[in-house]
Amino acid sequence: MSAMTRVTVSLAKREFTRFIRQPQRVVGTVAQPLLFWLFLGAGFGGSFRPAGMENVTYLEYFYPGVMLMMMLFASIFSSITIIEDRDAGFLQGVLAAPVPRLGIVLGKVLGSTSIALVQTLIFTIAAPFLGLHLGLGSLVLLLMGFVLTGIGFSALGFLLAWGMKSTSAFHAVMMVFLMPLWMLSGALFPLGNVPAAMKLVMLANPVSHALIIIRAPFYGGPVTLLADPQYLTSLAVTIAWAATCLGLSMIRVEKREKGVAAV
């Protein structure tokens, strides 16, 4: 096993173990999206009548958006641990070790993604109660969407948290940057019912495309989706988003190390 693989697996395992051993964090990351889904679904259900979606309830429409929220919260909490690890001195010890810096990024990102994946997979139990049924091929596409979206959110959270000095600063960034990405993804309302200017912003939002590749497998199989230009475009955008955030995170870690070495 290479040094990069060892540090990646070790950090990812540590991230997941830390999550499991913090019951308050487990409850918070699962309960809040669930309450959003139930309360908003009940509140907006009577007025949700978008054109072409007359047979879709708001609970059903908002269902993939809640999965997206779970991934967002998982990435946020995992990103906060970067700041906590720095304050505790653990991060400095990892940076001082003779291991590839890419392993640090991958370990934190994959650990966060695994946490999000477990949560969202458990939440898919609700799908049959909404009249949504997944075949094997659709389930594989859904899992791919979960993984790509989790990597995108986690790498973005890593990038934002790396230079933060306090958790309060990260919470502020989360509220003004990360949450609007989710809110303007189409999770709360369809793109077709918004003003033209907002629609352009939503289409430029990579999280909107992540939501598309998560929602689509509930309504189509691999044969249909892999021939759909909209799905393929959203898939390509999501892959590019995840890869870009990973690349920028790697660059950020390398720059940090060079700065420390220069001092």
HELIX and SHEET records of a PDB file:
HELIX    1   1 ALA A    3  ILE A   20  1                                  18    
HELIX    2   2 PRO A   23  PHE A   44  1                                  22    
HELIX    3   3 GLY A   45  SER A   47  5                                   3    
HELIX    4   4 TYR A   58  ALA A   88  1                                  31    
HELIX    5   5 PHE A   90  ALA A   96  1                                   7    
HELIX    6   6 ARG A  101  PHE A  123  1                                  23    
HELIX    7   7 THR A  124  LEU A  130  5                                   7    
HELIX    8   8 LEU A  136  ALA A  161  1                                  26    
HELIX    9   9 THR A  167  VAL A  173  1                                   7    
HELIX   10  10 MET A  174  LEU A  178  3                                   5    
HELIX   11  11 MET A  179  MET A  183  1                                   5    
HELIX   12  12 LEU A  191  ASN A  193  5                                   3    
HELIX   13  13 ALA A  196  ALA A  204  1                                   9    
HELIX   14  14 PRO A  206  ARG A  215  1                                  10    
HELIX   15  15 ALA A  216  PHE A  218  5                                   3    
HELIX   16  16 PRO A  222  LEU A  225  1                                   4    
HELIX   17  17 PRO A  229  ALA A  262  1                                  34    
END                                                                             
